Amino acid sequence: MRTDLFDFELPPERIALRPASPRDSARMLVVYPDGVLRDAGIADLPNWLEAGDQIVVNDTKVIAAQLKGRRIGRETEPKIEATLIKRLDGSRWQALVKPAKKLAVGDIVRFGNEGKVCLLGHLDAEVEAKGQEGEVTLSFSFHGPTLDQAISDVGATPLPPYIASKRTPDDQDSADYQTMFATNEGAVAAPTAGLHFTPALEAALRARGVGLHRLTLHVGAGTFLPVKAEETSEHKMHAEWGRISAETASALNAARADGGRIVAIGTTSLRLLESATTADGTVHPFAAETSIFITPGYRFRAVDILLTNFHLPRSTLFMLVSAFSGLAAMKSAYAHAIKHGYRFYSYGDACLLFRAHEPHADL
């Protein structure tokens, strides 16, 4: 289907540059499959769920994936910026670099900032390979936990470009851009629906009789990218690594057998659940990469309700929510959100989507 079907105009002032405080004071637009809309707040979430429903959150932790340094070993030493996007093994990462034209295979890049030094004061990486769109393979001089600590020492929080282009990232972002569930390091972007949660909200959900379970999907930088292809079938999704434990899979299957609904907190949780669920609706343990691309017409297997933020036009995430609730319903919901001052994107407000029983193909 045509990518331009998923386009819409967003006034720049609707892009949130800071999160709501407290986190659960953000607004929440409730969207029913028939297009009915209700204005609410994140703190109201327990009122929209029922005892026996099961919330699933993503416990990935964002690493300090934004690195700044310089090329060394040649006559000139141009500045280099790198964003780590995918761990390849204990010492190698795939990264997006700027300016990519300044690097060749075999070059050494030395990363490090004054006042934030690791071990020997810097972190070196060799350019092992180059791709077509600015991505390179970096082989670092450290390995395993030592490398992880070095990256944490010299790196910075990789804010989305629509925030970083409008203000300078600061120390507050290192806290704001992590969910309260963040425990497993490996993401270069936050699972932003989880940013709305607080201990008080979790307690209120449990008091309501709603269960809470964790999975891990290490979110990649591809989550920010608009689809450039004219047809969705021509778009290639970036693969991301995820894990669902046998315990979580068993608990979700048992709850569903008792009539409970699965509530995905964020598109990352939804994508991993759908990747791990067979056609009969059984959730299986999972530990692999997924590049699932969900567009209208997809038949959902696992998720009944989705809490998610407001997404970019022409993005794979807006396509996903259009598959979940229908393109017409989502365009109407987004128009309502824009008109009534909802805040968009990573630090913005959320919408609560209830899935229809039949797949949407209203194009």
C-alpha positions in Angstrom: 0.0 0.0 0.0 1.1 3.6 -0.6 3.2 5.2 2.1 1.6 8.6 1.6 -1.7 7.2 3.0 0.0 7.5 6.4 1.0 11.1 6.1 -0.4 14.0 8.2 0.5 17.5 9.2 1.8 18.1 12.7 2.4 21.6 14.0 5.9 21.8 15.4 4.7 23.2 18.7 2.9 19.9 19.4 6.3 18.1 19.7 7.0 17.6 23.5 10.6 18.7 24.5 10.2 17.6 28.1 8.0 14.9 29.7 5.1 15.6 31.9 5.8 15.8 35.7 4.9 13.6 37.4 5.0 11.1 34.7 1.5 9.8 35.2 0.0 13.3 34.8 0.3 13.0 31.0 -2.9 13.0 29.0 -4.4 9.8 27.4 -6.7 9.7 24.5 -8.9 6.6 24.5 -9.7 5.3 21.0 -12.3 2.7 20.3 -12.4 0.6 17.1 -15.5 2.4 15.9 -13.7 5.7 16.1 -15.3 6.9 19.4 -12.8 9.1 21.4 -12.6 9.8 25.1 -10.2 12.3 26.7 -8.6 11.0 29.8 -5.3 10.9 31.7 -2.6 8.2 32.3 -3.6 8.1 36.0 -7.0 6.9 34.8 -5.6 3.8 33.1 -6.8 1.4 35.9 -10.4 2.6 35.3 -10.2 1.5 31.7 -9.0 -2.1 32.5 -10.6 -5.0 34.3 -9.5 -7.5 36.9 -7.6 -10.3 35.1 -6.2 -8.1 32.4 -2.4 -8.5 32.0 -0.1 -5.5 31.3 3.2 -6.3 29.5 6.0 -3.8 29.7 9.4 -3.6 28.0 12.3 -3.6 30.6 15.1 -2.6 28.1 17.5 0.0 29.3 18.8 2.8 27.0 22.6 2.9 26.8 24.7 6.1 26.4 24.8 5.4 22.7 25.7 8.9 21.5 29.5 9.2 21.1 31.7 12.1 20.0 35.3 11.9 19.0 37.8 12.4 16.2 39.6 10.3 13.5 43.2 9.8 14.4 46.3 8.4 12.6 46.1 10.6 9.5 47.3 14.1 8.8 43.9 15.7 9.7 41.7 14.7 12.7 38.1 15.6 11.8 35.4 15.4 14.4 33.2 12.3 14.2 29.8 11.7 15.8 28.5 8.1 16.2 25.3 6.7 17.4 25.4 3.0 18.3 22.5 1.2 16.9 23.1 -2.6 17.2 25.5 -4.7 19.2 27.1 -7.4 17.0 29.3 -9.1 19.6 31.3 -8.4 22.7 33.5 -5.8 21.1 31.7 -4.7 17.9 28.8 -2.4 17.3 27.0 -1.2 14.2 26.7 2.6 14.3 25.5 5.6 12.3 28.3 8.1 11.9 28.5 11.7 10.7 30.3 12.6 8.5 30.5 9.1 7.1 32.6 10.4 4.1 35.4 11.2 6.5 35.9 7.6 7.4 37.4 4.6 5.5 37.8 1.0 6.5 40.8 0.7 8.8 40.5 4.2 10.3 40.7 4.6 14.0 38.2 6.9 15.8 39.0 8.0 19.3 36.0 8.8 21.5 36.1 10.8 24.7 34.9 14.1 26.3 36.6 16.3 28.8 35.2 15.6 32.3 33.8 12.2 31.2 36.7 9.8 30.8 36.9 6.1 30.9 39.7 3.9 32.1 42.6 5.3 30.1 40.9 8.5 29.2 39.5 7.6 25.8 37.8 4.8 23.8 39.2 3.8 20.5 37.4 1.9 17.7 38.5 0.7 14.3 36.2 1.1 11.3 35.8 -2.5 10.2 33.2 -2.0 7.5 31.0 0.7 5.8 27.4 0.5 4.6 25.5 2.5 2.0 23.6 4.9 4.3 26.1 6.1 6.8 26.3 3.0 9.0 29.7 1.5 9.9 30.9 -1.5 11.9 33.1 -0.3 14.8 35.5 -2.7 16.5 36.3 -1.3 19.9 39.5 -1.7 21.9 37.6 -3.0 24.9 35.4 -6.1 25.3 32.3 -7.1 27.2 31.5 -5.4 30.5 34.7 -3.3 30.2 33.4 -1.9 26.9 29.9 -1.3 28.4 31.4 0.7 31.2 33.6 2.7 28.8 30.6 3.5 26.6 28.7 4.6 29.6 31.6 6.9 30.7 32.1 8.7 27.3 28.7 8.5 25.8 25.5 10.5 26.2 21.8 9.8 26.1 20.7 9.5 22.4 17.7 11.7 22.3 15.4 11.4 19.2 16.4 13.9 16.4 13.1 15.7 16.8 14.1 16.7 20.3 17.9 17.0 20.0 17.5 19.3 17.0 15.4 21.8 19.1 17.4 21.8 22.4 20.7 20.5 23.8 20.4 17.2 25.7 21.3 17.5 29.4 21.7 15.5 32.5 18.0 15.5 33.2 17.4 13.5 30.1 19.5 10.6 31.4 16.8 10.1 34.0 13.8 11.3 31.9 14.6 8.9 29.0 14.5 5.7 31.1 11.4 3.9 32.2 11.0 2.8 35.8 11.3 -0.8 34.5 14.7 -0.3 32.8 17.0 -3.1 33.8 18.5 -4.9 30.7 20.9 -2.6 28.9 20.9 -2.6 25.1 18.4 -0.1 23.7 19.4 3.1 21.8 15.8 4.5 22.1 13.4 4.3 25.0 10.2 2.3 24.9 8.4 5.5 25.4 4.9 4.3 26.5 6.6 3.0 29.6 7.9 6.5 30.4 4.4 7.3 31.8 4.5 4.7 34.6 5.1 5.5 38.2 5.2 3.2 41.3 1.8 4.8 42.3 0.3 3.8 38.9 1.6 0.3 39.1 0.2 0.0 42.6 -3.2 1.2 41.4 -3.2 -1.3 38.6 -2.4 -4.2 40.9 -5.1 -3.1 43.3 -7.5 -3.2 40.3 -6.5 -6.9 39.8 -4.4 -6.2 36.7 -1.2 -8.3 36.4 2.1 -6.9 35.2 4.8 -8.8 33.2 8.1 -7.9 31.6 9.8 -8.7 28.4 12.9 -7.3 26.7 13.1 -5.7 23.2 16.3 -3.7 22.6 14.9 -0.8 20.6 17.0 0.3 17.7 17.4 3.7 16.0 15.2 2.5 13.1 12.2 3.4 15.3 12.7 7.1 14.4 13.1 6.7 10.6 10.2 7.6 8.3 9.5 5.1 5.5 11.1 6.5 2.4 9.8 3.9 0.0 6.6 4.8 -2.0 5.1 1.4 -1.2 5.2 -0.2 2.3 6.1 -3.5 0.7 9.4 -2.0 -0.3 10.4 -1.0 3.2 13.0 -3.1 5.1 12.6 -3.1 8.8 15.6 -3.1 11.1 16.0 -6.2 13.2 15.9 -5.9 17.0 16.7 -8.5 19.6 14.1 -9.6 22.1 13.3 -12.1 24.8 10.1 -13.4 26.4 10.7 -15.8 29.3 8.9 -19.2 29.7 7.4 -17.8 32.9 5.9 -14.7 31.2 4.6 -16.8 28.3 2.9 -19.3 30.6 1.4 -16.5 32.7 -0.1 -14.7 29.7 -1.5 -17.9 28.2 -3.1 -18.8 31.6 -4.6 -15.4 32.0 -6.0 -15.4 28.4 -7.6 -18.9 29.0 -9.4 -17.3 32.0 -10.7 -14.5 29.9 -8.1 -11.8 30.6 -6.9 -9.4 28.0 -3.3 -8.7 27.0 -2.4 -5.0 27.3 0.8 -4.1 25.5 2.6 -1.1 26.9 4.1 0.4 23.8 4.6 -0.8 20.2 7.9 -2.5 21.2 6.0 -4.9 23.6 3.3 -5.4 21.0 5.8 -6.3 18.2 7.6 -8.8 20.3 4.4 -10.4 21.6 3.1 -10.8 18.1 6.5 -12.3 17.0 6.3 -14.9 19.7 2.6 -15.9 19.3 1.4 -18.6 16.9 -1.8 -18.4 14.9 -3.8 -20.2 17.7 -3.0 -17.3 20.1 -0.4 -19.2 22.1 2.5 -17.0 23.4 5.8 -18.9 23.3 9.1 -18.2 24.9 11.3 -16.2 22.6 15.0 -15.2 22.4 15.9 -14.0 18.9 15.8 -11.0 16.6 12.5 -9.8 15.1 11.9 -7.5 12.1 8.1 -7.8 12.1 6.5 -5.1 10.1 2.8 -4.6 10.9 0.5 -2.7 8.4 -3.3 -2.6 7.9 -4.6 -6.1 7.1 -2.5 -7.8 9.7 -4.4 -10.2 12.0 -3.3 -9.7 15.6 -2.7 -12.8 17.6 -1.7 -11.7 21.0 -2.6 -8.1 21.9 -6.1 -6.9 22.8 -5.3 -3.3 24.0 -2.3 -1.0 23.3 -1.1 2.0 25.2 1.2 4.0 23.0 2.5 7.5 22.4 1.6 9.6 19.3 3.9 8.7 16.4 5.6 10.4 13.4 3.8 10.6 10.1 4.8 8.0 7.5 6.5 6.0 10.3 6.2 2.2 10.7 4.7 2.9 14.2 1.8 5.0 12.8 1.3 2.2 10.3 1.1 -0.3 13.2 -1.5 1.7 15.1 -3.5 2.0 11.9 -3.5 -1.7 11.6 -4.6 -2.0 15.2 -7.4 0.5 15.2 -8.0 1.4 11.5 -6.4 4.2 9.5 -9.6 6.3 9.5 -9.9 6.0 13.2 -6.3 6.9 13.8 -6.3 9.9 11.5 -9.4 11.1 13.3 -7.8 10.5 16.7 -4.6 12.3 15.7 -6.6 15.3 14.3 -8.5 15.4 17.6 -5.2 15.3 19.5 -3.7 18.1 17.5 -6.8 20.3 17.9 -7.0 19.7 21.6 -3.3 20.3 22.5 -2.0 16.8 23.1 1.8 16.5 23.1 3.4 14.3 20.6 6.3 11.8 20.3 8.7 10.4 22.9 8.1 12.9 25.7 4.5 13.4 24.8 1.0 12.1 25.8 -0.4 8.7 25.0 -3.4 7.0 23.5 -5.1 3.8 24.7 -6.3 1.7 21.7 -8.9 -1.0 21.9 -8.5 -3.5 19.0 -11.4 -4.6 16.8 -11.9 -8.4 16.3 -11.4 -8.2 12.6 -8.2 -6.9 10.8 -8.5 -3.4 9.4 -8.0 -2.7 5.7 -9.9 0.5 5.3 -7.7 1.9 2.6 
